[in-house]
């Protein structure tokens, strides 16, 4: 499956199934359609079907970018605590 590089809204789809396990931990494939559940997230994989989406966010503004930024910020806090203890 292709990796989605950006967040977006599905505007046209043909039996589209997405693996969102990278973000949600859920191993089941999620069926997406423009009428029901049209939100597509970066970092997820297309497992079946095809579709077109309007991109709504990329990079650090996407859901996966926000998660990575928060994880990076948490890592920086831990480094700061270690530095303070070492002084």
N, C-alpha and C positions, 0 to 999 in steps of 0.2 A: 503494500500500500504506500501511496504517496504521502509524504509529510506535509501538513498544512503549514505554510510559512507565516500566516497572519490570521487574526481574528476577523470574522465576517458574518454576514447574514446571507443565507441560502436564498437565491431568487429563482433558481430552476434546478430541479434534480430528477434523477432517474434511478430509483431503488438504491439510494445512497445509504451506506452503513459506515459508521465511524467508530474507530477504536479510541476511546477517551481514557484508557487506563493510565496513560502517562500523567494525567492531571487528577483523575478521580480515584484511581485504584480499582475501578470496576472493570472486570474482565469481559463482560458482555458487550457486543457491538451494539451501538445505538443507531436506530433508524432515524434519518433526518428527512424532512420535507419542508417546502416553503410554507405550508399551512400549519404544521405542527412541529415544534422544536427546530426552528431554522438557524439557531446560533451555532456557528462553527468556530472552534478554538484552535489557536496555533499550538503546535507541538503534538497534535493528534494525527492519527493515520486514517486514510481512506482505505477501507477494506473491500467494499463492493460498490458498484455503481459509478455514477458521474454526476457532476453538477456545476453550477456557476454561482459565485457569491460576490457580494459587494464587500470590499475590504473596509473594516471599521477601525482597526488598530494594528500597528506593527511594532516590532522591537520592544523597547522597555514599556510601551503603553499597552501591549497585548497582555492577556491574562497570564501566559507563561512568563513574559518579561517581568510582570509585577511580582510573581512568585519568586523568580530568581533574584530580583532586586531585594526582596524582603529576606531571603535566605542569605544573601551576601551581606546585608546590613547586620543580621544576627551574627554572622561570622566575624565581622569587624568589631562588634561589641565584645565578643569573646577574646579577640586579640588584644583589645584595649585593656580588659580585665587582667590578662596575663602580664601585659607590660607594666601595669600599676603594681602588681604583686612582686614583680622582679625588681622594682626600684627600691 
